Amino acid sequence: MAEAQTAETQVAPLIAKWEGVAQRYDELTRQLTDPSVHSQPALIHKLNKERREIESLAHLYGDYQALVKQLDEATHLAQDPATEGEMQRMAAEEAESLQARCRELEAQALEQLVPKDPRDEKNTFVEIRAGTGGDEAALFAGDLFRMYVKYAERKKLRVEVMESSETGIGGYKDVVMLVEGKGAYSHFKHESGVHRVQRVPATEASGRIHTSTVTVAVMPEVDEVEVQIDPKDLRIDTFCSSGAGGQSVNTTYSAVRITHIPTGVVVSCQDERSQLKNRTKAMRTLRARIVEAEREKQEAEIAQSRKAQVGTGERSEKIRTYNFPQNRVTDHRIGLTLHKLEQVLAGELDEIVEGLRAEYARAATEAS
């Protein structure tokens, strides 16, 4: 009962706004039939334009209201003491089906009511850095990197490593990946923050559970026209690429480190054998970081800034916990707990991502 009341409380602001749109549609329809409007072509054009923009949402509300009425009738029949046997079972099944359909329409309305983020369709950089926990944090950074690669593959997105610092045996001090494809940023934007892992390291003889953290920052890619970088503001250094443990990858100066002097932003890339390719990749990352740094400066109070995204990496700060002994993943922002850690690390993030999208959409609806 308490869960049902909570769900109703969360949906109430959506229904109120949705109803307001439907009422506005009816009001526009009445205005367009007013004889005094017929002699004002400019006003007719304006009213028709607004009406067309909300028509589908208003019709959807009508369908929703009809479903709610049917649901009330089916629920009443299922709970009526006079209803017995097969009739009661059929009414209960009908009520369950209608409830699911209502949730579908609510989701459709929410999608239309919330202003679309213009960055959602952009390619995105996902930056993963080991935080507190030493080697164990680096190993988990590798786990998250592979989780995101698998998730991207499920969404038919392309992944390219832009920058990485391996520690060996699958660990990373840091790794930056570029995710390209339709809706890339929308799929990853809620992953920003501190991810906490609780597990027994392979080197722990006593079986004691260790807690480590990894920070994740998500930055939409920006085009050259969106940010102008003066070549005079860049310091470009080249060096020999190297692998984990310092093993030489090649003996030419193909690796590139670019420093943007005004902001102090530094980007390096050594994944390609060509210096030109490494430089091109580094510049793509640099542009995104400069824009993100500017956003942090101008909008420090908004969680889209990198500083707010990743915090300090301390164990007490976290958006999500991965608990291996309990086979549990908990997203603390929405209170969602799943007991399928292995599947989540295999890239099955849809349930978490959709839950976050719905929660942020509801919050945006209430705020607007």
C-alpha positions in Angstrom: 0.0 0.0 0.0 2.8 2.4 0.9 4.6 1.7 -2.4 1.4 2.4 -4.3 0.9 5.7 -2.5 4.6 6.7 -3.3 4.1 5.9 -7.0 0.9 8.0 -7.0 2.8 10.9 -5.4 5.5 10.7 -8.0 3.1 10.6 -10.9 0.8 13.4 -9.6 2.8 16.3 -10.9 3.0 14.7 -14.3 -0.8 14.2 -14.4 -1.4 17.8 -13.4 0.8 19.2 -16.1 -0.6 16.8 -18.7 -4.1 17.8 -17.8 -3.2 21.4 -18.2 -1.9 20.7 -21.7 -5.2 19.0 -22.5 -7.2 21.9 -21.2 -5.1 24.3 -23.2 -5.8 22.3 -26.3 -9.6 22.5 -25.7 -9.3 26.2 -25.1 -7.4 26.7 -28.4 -10.1 24.7 -30.2 -12.8 26.9 -28.8 -10.9 30.1 -29.7 -10.5 28.9 -33.3 -14.3 28.5 -33.6 -14.9 32.1 -32.2 -16.2 34.3 -35.1 -14.2 37.2 -33.8 -11.0 35.3 -34.6 -11.9 34.5 -38.2 -11.0 38.0 -39.3 -7.5 37.8 -37.8 -5.3 35.6 -40.1 -2.1 36.2 -38.0 -3.9 35.1 -34.8 -5.4 32.1 -36.5 -2.0 31.0 -37.6 -0.6 31.4 -34.1 -3.4 29.5 -32.5 -3.2 26.7 -35.0 0.5 26.4 -34.6 0.3 26.0 -30.8 -2.6 23.6 -31.1 -0.7 21.4 -33.5 2.2 21.3 -31.2 0.2 19.9 -28.3 -2.4 17.9 -30.2 -0.8 14.4 -29.8 -0.3 15.0 -26.1 -3.9 16.1 -25.6 -5.2 13.1 -27.5 -2.9 10.9 -25.5 -4.5 12.4 -22.3 -7.9 11.5 -23.6 -6.8 7.9 -24.1 -5.3 7.9 -20.6 -8.5 9.2 -19.0 -10.5 6.4 -20.7 -8.0 3.8 -19.5 -8.2 5.2 -15.9 -12.0 4.9 -16.0 -11.8 1.3 -17.2 -9.1 0.5 -14.5 -11.4 1.9 -11.8 -14.3 -0.3 -13.0 -12.1 -3.4 -13.2 -10.5 -2.8 -9.8 -13.9 -2.2 -8.2 -15.3 -5.4 -9.7 -12.2 -7.4 -8.6 -12.5 -6.1 -5.0 -16.3 -6.4 -4.8 -17.3 -9.1 -2.2 -20.2 -10.0 -4.5 -17.9 -11.0 -7.3 -16.8 -14.6 -7.1 -14.7 -17.2 -8.8 -13.8 -16.9 -12.5 -15.3 -13.4 -12.8 -13.2 -12.0 -10.0 -10.0 -13.6 -11.5 -10.8 -12.1 -14.9 -11.4 -8.7 -13.4 -8.1 -8.8 -11.5 -6.2 -9.8 -14.6 -7.9 -7.0 -16.6 -7.0 -4.5 -13.9 -3.4 -5.6 -14.0 -3.3 -5.2 -17.8 -4.9 -1.8 -17.7 -2.5 -0.7 -15.0 0.5 -1.6 -17.2 -1.0 0.2 -20.1 -1.5 3.3 -18.0 2.2 3.3 -17.0 3.1 3.0 -20.7 1.0 6.1 -21.5 2.5 8.0 -18.6 6.0 7.2 -19.9 5.0 8.5 -23.3 3.6 11.7 -21.9 6.7 12.2 -19.7 8.9 11.9 -22.7 6.9 14.7 -24.5 6.5 16.9 -21.5 10.2 17.1 -20.5 12.3 19.5 -22.7 14.7 17.5 -24.7 18.4 18.0 -23.9 20.0 19.3 -27.1 23.2 17.3 -26.3 21.5 13.9 -26.1 22.3 13.0 -29.7 25.9 14.0 -29.4 28.9 11.6 -29.3 30.3 11.5 -25.7 33.5 11.0 -23.8 33.5 8.8 -20.8 36.4 9.3 -18.5 37.1 6.7 -15.9 39.7 7.2 -13.1 40.8 5.0 -10.2 40.0 6.8 -6.9 40.6 5.6 -3.4 41.8 2.0 -3.0 45.1 1.7 -4.9 45.4 -1.4 -7.1 41.9 -2.6 -6.3 40.5 0.7 -7.5 42.5 0.4 -10.7 41.2 -3.1 -11.3 37.6 -1.9 -10.8 38.2 1.0 -13.2 39.0 -1.8 -15.7 35.8 -3.6 -14.8 33.7 -0.4 -15.4 35.5 0.3 -18.6 34.6 -3.2 -19.9 31.0 -2.8 -18.6 30.6 0.4 -20.6 32.1 -1.1 -23.7 29.6 -4.0 -23.5 26.7 -1.6 -22.8 27.7 0.5 -25.8 27.8 -2.6 -28.0 24.3 -3.5 -26.9 23.1 0.0 -28.0 24.9 -0.4 -31.4 27.3 2.4 -30.5 31.0 2.5 -31.5 33.7 2.8 -28.8 37.2 4.2 -29.4 39.9 4.5 -26.6 41.3 8.1 -26.7 43.6 8.0 -23.7 44.6 5.3 -21.2 47.1 4.4 -18.5 47.1 0.7 -17.7 48.5 -0.9 -14.5 48.6 -4.4 -15.9 46.3 -7.5 -15.2 43.3 -5.5 -16.5 43.6 -2.4 -14.4 43.6 1.2 -15.3 44.8 4.3 -13.5 42.6 6.2 -16.0 41.0 5.6 -19.4 39.0 7.9 -21.7 36.7 6.4 -24.3 34.8 8.1 -27.1 31.3 6.7 -27.6 29.9 7.5 -31.1 26.4 6.9 -32.4 22.8 8.0 -32.1 21.9 9.1 -28.6 25.4 8.3 -27.2 25.3 11.1 -24.6 21.7 10.3 -23.6 22.7 6.7 -22.7 25.7 7.6 -20.6 25.0 11.1 -19.1 23.7 9.8 -15.7 26.8 7.7 -15.1 28.8 10.7 -13.9 29.9 10.4 -10.3 31.7 8.2 -7.8 31.2 4.4 -8.2 32.0 2.4 -5.1 33.0 -1.3 -5.1 33.0 -3.6 -2.1 34.7 -7.0 -2.6 37.5 -9.3 -1.3 40.7 -8.7 -3.3 42.4 -11.7 -4.7 45.5 -10.8 -2.6 43.5 -10.6 0.6 44.4 -13.8 2.5 42.0 -13.1 5.5 39.0 -12.6 3.3 38.4 -9.1 4.4 36.1 -6.9 2.2 37.8 -3.8 0.8 36.0 -0.7 -0.3 37.4 1.2 -3.3 36.1 4.0 -5.5 36.3 4.9 -9.2 35.2 8.3 -10.6 33.4 8.7 -13.9 32.9 11.9 -15.9 30.7 12.1 -19.0 31.3 14.9 -21.4 29.4 15.4 -24.8 31.7 16.0 -27.7 31.8 19.5 -29.1 32.4 20.5 -32.7 35.2 22.8 -33.8 32.7 25.5 -34.5 31.5 25.4 -30.9 34.8 26.1 -29.4 37.6 28.1 -31.0 41.1 27.2 -29.8 44.0 29.5 -30.7 47.0 27.5 -31.8 49.2 30.0 -29.9 47.5 28.8 -26.7 48.7 25.2 -27.2 51.9 23.5 -26.1 52.4 20.3 -27.9 54.9 17.7 -26.7 55.8 14.4 -28.4 57.2 11.3 -26.8 57.6 7.6 -27.4 54.6 5.4 -26.7 54.9 2.8 -24.0 52.7 0.0 -22.7 52.0 -1.2 -19.2 55.1 -1.5 -17.0 57.1 0.8 -19.4 57.4 -1.8 -22.2 58.2 0.0 -25.4 55.4 0.0 -28.0 57.4 1.8 -30.7 60.6 3.8 -30.9 59.2 6.8 -32.8 57.8 10.0 -31.2 54.2 9.2 -32.0 52.6 9.9 -28.6 51.2 13.4 -28.2 50.6 15.5 -25.1 48.7 18.8 -25.6 48.4 21.5 -22.9 45.9 24.3 -23.3 47.8 27.1 -21.5 44.9 29.4 -20.6 43.0 26.7 -18.8 45.7 24.3 -17.8 43.8 21.4 -19.4 46.2 18.6 -20.4 45.4 15.7 -22.8 47.7 12.9 -24.0 47.2 10.2 -26.6 49.5 7.3 -27.5 47.1 4.6 -28.8 47.8 5.1 -32.5 51.2 4.6 -34.2 50.7 7.8 -36.2 51.6 11.1 -34.5 49.0 12.8 -36.6 46.2 10.4 -35.6 47.2 10.8 -31.9 47.1 14.5 -32.3 43.7 14.5 -33.9 42.3 12.2 -31.2 43.8 14.4 -28.5 42.3 17.6 -29.9 38.8 16.0 -29.9 39.2 15.2 -26.2 40.7 18.6 -25.5 37.8 20.5 -26.9 35.3 18.6 -24.8 37.4 19.2 -21.6 37.7 22.9 -22.3 34.0 23.3 -22.7 33.4 21.2 -19.6 35.9 23.3 -17.6 34.1 26.5 -18.8 30.8 25.0 -17.7 32.2 24.2 -14.3 33.4 27.8 -14.0 30.0 29.3 -15.0 27.6 26.7 -13.6 29.4 25.4 -10.5 26.1 24.7 -8.8 24.9 22.4 -11.6 25.8 18.7 -11.5 26.9 18.8 -15.1 30.2 20.3 -14.1 33.0 17.8 -13.9 33.9 18.8 -10.3 30.3 18.1 -9.2 30.2 14.9 -11.3 33.1 13.2 -9.7 33.6 14.8 -6.3 36.8 14.0 -4.6 36.7 10.2 -5.0 36.4 9.6 -1.2 34.6 6.5 -0.1 31.7 8.4 1.5 30.7 10.0 -1.8 29.0 7.6 -4.1 26.2 7.4 -6.7 26.3 3.6 -7.0 27.7 0.7 -5.0 28.7 -2.7 -6.4 28.8 -5.2 -3.6 30.3 -8.5 -4.7 29.6 -10.7 -1.6 25.9 -9.8 -1.8 25.7 -9.9 -5.6 24.2 -6.5 -5.3 24.2 -3.2 -7.3 22.5 -0.2 -5.6 22.0 3.2 -7.3 21.7 5.6 -4.3 20.1 8.4 -6.3 16.9 6.5 -7.0 17.1 3.8 -4.3 17.2 1.0 -6.8 18.8 -2.3 -5.8 19.4 -5.2 -8.2 20.8 -8.6 -7.1 22.4 -9.4 -10.4 25.9 -7.9 -10.3 27.4 -10.2 -12.9 24.8 -9.2 -15.5 25.2 -5.5 -14.8 29.0 -5.8 -15.2 28.2 -7.6 -18.5 26.6 -4.4 -19.8 23.0 -5.0 -18.7 22.4 -1.4 -17.6 19.0 -0.7 -19.1 17.0 -1.1 -15.8 19.3 1.4 -14.0 19.5 3.8 -16.9 15.8 3.9 -17.5 15.1 4.3 -13.8 17.5 7.3 -13.7 16.0 8.8 -16.9 12.5 8.5 -15.4 13.5 10.1 -12.1 15.3 13.1 -13.7 12.4 13.5 -16.2 9.9 13.7 -13.3 12.1 16.2 -11.5 12.3 18.3 -14.6 8.6 18.2 -15.0 8.0 19.3 -11.5 10.5 22.1 -11.9 9.1 23.4 -15.1 
